[in-house]
Amino acid sequence: MWIQEPINYDKHALWGVSHWGRKRQQFYGFAVNRESALDVYSKRRIIAVTHLKIVEWHNYKHLDWIS
């Protein structure tokens, strides 16, 4: 009758964080319409990439630095 496998919750479920429904729409609407100091605006073309620095936050990889 009972499941013999252990139940694995992700950390957000464990902490009680949820972004479903109206909350999720408000959160992403706020995040999408913002400009960040880390945004890159350039009028030059990239000729060659010699170094990349990629960082991993919460199992997602982000480009941190390029030269």
Backbone hydrogen bonds, N-H to C=O, Kabsch-Sander energy under -0.5 kcal/mol:
donor,donor_aa,acceptor,acceptor_aa,energy
8,N,6,P,-0.5
9,Y,7,I,-0.6
14,L,10,D,-2.1
15,W,11,K,-2.4
16,G,12,H,-1.0
17,V,12,H,-2.6
23,K,20,W,-1.0
24,R,20,W,-0.5
25,Q,21,G,-2.0
26,Q,22,R,-2.4
27,F,23,K,-2.5
28,Y,24,R,-2.7
29,G,25,Q,-2.3
30,F,26,Q,-1.8
31,A,27,F,-2.2
32,V,28,Y,-2.6
33,N,29,G,-1.3
34,R,31,A,-0.8
39,D,36,S,-1.2
41,Y,39,D,-0.6
47,I,45,R,-0.7
50,T,48,A,-0.6
53,K,65,W,-2.6
54,I,52,L,-0.5
55,V,53,K,-0.5
55,V,62,H,-2.5
57,W,55,V,-0.5
57,W,60,Y,-2.5
60,Y,57,W,-1.7
62,H,55,V,-3.3
64,D,53,K,-3.1
64,D,62,H,-0.6
65,W,53,K,-1.5
67,S,51,H,-2.0
